[in-house]
Amino acid sequence: MAKEPRIAATTVDEYLSALPDDVRTMLEKLRKTIKQAAPDAEELISYKIPGYKQNGYVIFFAAFKEHCSLVPVDKEVQQMFAKELEGYKINNYTVHFTVQNPLPAALVKKIVKMKLKKNAEKALKKKK
């Protein structure tokens, strides 16, 4: 699969450039999907992995030796999409996937949009 980058990346481009071609290509598609679903989200490196923030953390992704992970930072969001996530290993807050079994773009968009909605609702409550 992929090796974690040895040098901590400071940008998502740096993070992706350190990965094998097949993994990088898959994660670039995932990145594009996330940006389409959350065009106003801030892209960042946090916890040494790529992430997106808008009214709080939205989602992260990462490459590891045996798999890649999508981290919605919200157990409830994962539970909402449990049926659609069947066939993927879920470990705590992460969904594991591989180049051979990538996450469908439509599902990623739904997860991101739901997380954006929850973050917006939470931010609105804080303002009141």
C-alpha positions, -999 to 999 in steps of 0.1 A, spaced: 0 0 0 17 32 11 43 43 35 36 72 58 57 101 47 89 102 68 91 140 68 61 158 81 43 175 53 32 211 57 8 211 28 -15 185 13 4 186 -20 36 177 -1 18 149 17 5 134 -15 37 138 -34 54 114 -10 30 85 -18 32 57 -44 15 66 -77 -16 44 -73 -23 57 -37 -16 93 -47 -39 91 -76 -67 76 -55 -62 102 -27 -61 131 -52 -95 120 -65 -107 118 -29 -93 153 -23 -111 166 -53 -144 150 -42 -140 166 -7 -133 201 -22 -164 197 -45 -185 190 -15 -169 216 7 -156 243 -15 -153 269 13 -135 245 37 -99 253 47 -75 227 36 -48 220 62 -24 195 77 -33 186 112 -22 155 132 3 151 103 -25 143 78 -46 162 53 -78 177 67 -106 202 61 -120 227 85 -152 248 83 -169 257 116 -148 230 131 -131 199 116 -150 183 87 -129 154 75 -94 140 73 -77 114 51 -45 95 54 -23 68 38 -8 40 58 11 8 49 -19 -15 46 -48 9 39 -60 44 37 -83 61 61 -112 86 59 -118 102 92 -151 120 95 -143 130 132 -178 121 141 -191 87 152 -227 97 146 -220 105 110 -204 71 105 -235 55 121 -258 74 97 -240 59 67 -234 25 83 -253 7 55 -234 24 27 -201 17 45 -207 -20 47 -177 -38 31 -152 -13 47 -135 -18 80 -144 8 105 -121 14 134 -132 40 160 -135 72 140 -119 59 108 -131 42 76 -104 20 61 -102 16 23 -77 5 -3 -68 12 -39 -86 -20 -48 -117 -10 -28 -119 29 -28 -147 48 -13 -174 59 -38 -173 97 -45 -210 100 -40 -208 85 -5 -178 108 4 -198 138 -8 -228 128 14 -206 123 44 -188 157 39 -221 175 34 -236 160 65 -206 169 86 -207 205 72 -244 207 82 -237 195 117 -208 219 121 -230 248 109 -257 239 133 -232 236 161 -217 270 152 -252 286 151 -260 273 186 -227 288 199 -237 322 185 -270 322 204 
